[in-house]
Amino acid sequence: MQRKQFKDDLIILKRFTINENDILVNAFGRFSGKIQLKAKGSKKILSKFTGRLEPLSIISAEIYDSGKSYTLTNANLKFCPLGIQESNYETYELSQKICGILNRFLPFEEPNAKIFHLIERIAEQYTIEQNINKTEIFFLTKFLEFSGFLPSFSFCHDCHEKFDQNPFTNSDLIFICPKCLPNSNNSNINHEFQEVNLNTLKLLNYITTCKKPADLRPLKIPVNNNDQARLILNRLTNHLSS
């Protein structure tokens, strides 16, 4: 492979210290997908990378491809969450969760324009006053949707009819209407079903139509439905690795 220098926008996901001067960075590129880069001299006091390689930061990067590895040669900051995180610890936790999920589940060198744009939209709404719960639910829903792992929240898995009562779900996140539940005991799927509030599924369906976290503001959803939605989404996310 011919050695080359190229440019890409990167979302910083995780950093690894490799010696007293250098770090390795896992980043998600707009065109490159997830890649690992070496940032030489980034731990020096006067490094040109200072403040640019924090998790969830978005940088305009110049990258050298040796054919065997990538080296970050220059970085211009487009977005940094540090100031907001210092004022709001919940925002810091959300940043860590978003980066952790992206770092864990995104494959190397497979671009996904929808997921990259999703993080850009979240960054645009990143403020001290943001609703952390709704931003988290929005991210999880959209990430699962763009990863092709979002089930139907409207129709029964067995009879395919639209829900008109509170459905039930099992540990495999299969949603079943009350009339199909007795027959589901004869199938090979997990039998430990729990009832799900229909408003929770309406919330999840609604989020799939939203373009950015701010779109959620006009929707008034009880806290318990937000909590149940987040629990379902977290379980779905964990299923990506199973």
N, C-alpha and C positions, 0 to 999 in steps of 0.2 A: 504494500500500500504506500502511495506517495505521501510524504510528510506535507502537512498543510496547516495554515493558520486560518481560522474561521471565526465568525461572530454568531452569537446567539443570546437570547434573553434567558436567564436562569432563575429559578426559584430555589433558594438554599434550603435543603432538607436536614442535613446532619453534618457535623464536623468530627474529625478524628485527629488527635495529636499524634504525629509520627516521630518528631524530634523537637529539640528546643526552639527551632525556627520555623518549621513547616507543618502544615496540616493537610489532611485529605478531606475533601468535601463531596458529599453526595448532593447532587442538584438535579432538578427537573427542567429540561430545556424545551423551549417552544418548538424547535425543529429537531433537537437531538434526542428527546426523551430523557429518561433518567441516566445520568452518567456520573462517574467518579473522577474528580480532578485533583491534582496536586497544586496547592497554593504555596509557592516557595516564598520564604521570608515573611509569611503572614503573621507570625507571632512577635516580630520585632516591633519596637515602640513606634518607629516611624514608617511602618509598612503602608504601602499604598492600598492595602486591602482592609485596613482598620475600619471597623464599623460596617463593613460591606458583606460580611459572611455570617451574619446572624440568621438563625432559623426563621424562615418565612420571608426573609428579605428577597427582593427582586432586583437583579442586576442586569445591565447590558454588558456582556462579557466578550473578551477576545480570548480564544482558546487555541492552543497548539496541540495538534494531533501527531504523535510520533509514529502512529501505526500500532503501538502496543499500549499506550496510555495517553491521558489528556493532562495538559498543564494549563492552569489559568494564568494568563499573562497580563490582563488588564480588566478592571471592573468599574463601571460607573453605576452608582446607586440610583435605582428608580423608585424603590419603596423600602422603608425600614420600619418595623413595628416596635423598635426599642423604646422610644419615648412614650408610646401608649401603654406598653407593657409595664413600665416603671410606675405608672399611675394607677394601673388596674391589674391585679394579680390574676384575675379570672381570664383576662385577655391573654396573658402569658400562657396559662394552662391551655387555652384554646389553640394558640399558635403551636405549642408542643404536640397537641393531639393531631392537628391537621398535618404537620410535618411527619409525625410518626406513622400515620396511616399511609401517606404518600410514599414514604421511604420503604415501608414494609411491603406494600402491595403492588406498586408500579414496577413493571419489568424493565430491565435495562435496555436502553437504546430503542424504545418503541414510543414514538411521539404520540400524544393524545391532545389535539388542539382544544377539545371541549374541556378537558380537565384543567389545562393551563389557563384558559380563559376564565374558568370558574374561580381559580385562585386570584386572578386579576380583579374580578368583580368583588370578591370578598375583601381584597386589599383596599379597593375604592371606598368601601363602607366601614373601614377599620377606624373607629373612633372610640374615645373613652366612654361615650354615652351609648354605644351600641348594645343591643340586646344579645347577650352572649348565648343564651339558650336557643334563640331562634336562628342565630348565625350558625351554631353548631348543627342544628337540625337541618338547616338549608344545605350546609356543606355535605353532611352524611347522605342526604337524599340524592343530591346531584351527583356525588361521587359514585354511589351505587348505580344510579341511572346510567351514567356515562361509561361505567365499567361493564354494563350489561348484566347487572346482578340485582335488579329491582323487580320484585314480584308484583303481581296485580293486587292493588288494594281495593278494588271495586267488585271483583267477581270471585265466586266460590271456586276453589281448586277442583272440586269433584263434579258439581253439576253445571258450573260456568254461568250460573245466574247471578244477577247483581244483588249485593247485600241490601236487605231492608231491615235487618235486625243485627244486634251485636254478634259478630262472628267469633270463631274460636281459632286459636293457633297453637302449634306444637313447637318443639325445640328446633325443628327444621324450618320454621317460619312458613309453614303451609297454612293458608287461611281457608277455613271451611265454615259454611253456614250451619245454623242450628239443626236444620232438617237432615243434613248429610252427616252430622257428627256421629250418630249411632252406627251407621254403616262403616264409618272410617275405622272403627275398632277391628274390623275384619281385614284391613289392609296391612301392608308391611311397614307403614310409617309409624313414627313414635306416637304412643297413645296418651301421653300426658298433655292434654289440651287446657288452655287457659282462655277465658273470655277477654275479648278486646273491645274497647269502647268504639262504637261506630264513628264518633267524632274524631277519634285519633286517626282513623283511616282517611276520613275526609280531609284532615289536616295534611296528611302525607300526599294525598292526591293533589291537593291544592298547591303544595310546594313544587310538584313536578311542572306546574304551569308558570312558576315564577322565574324571572330572569336574573334577579339579584336579591340579596337579603332584605333590602329596603322595601321590596314588594310585600313583605310579610306584615308590615306595620299596620295596615288597615284591618287585618284579620284578628278578631278577638277570640282567642282559644284559651279555655281554662288551663291552669297550671298543670293539673293532673293529666290532661291530654298531651301537653308538651312533654312531660316526664315519661309517659308511656310510649310516645313516639320515639323519643331519644333511646329508650331501652330497646325497642324493636330494631332501630337502625344500628345500634351498637352490636346487637346479636347478629344482624345480617352482615355487618362488616367483618366480624370475627369468623363468619362462615366462609369468607373468601379464602382463608388459609387452610380450611379443612377438606 
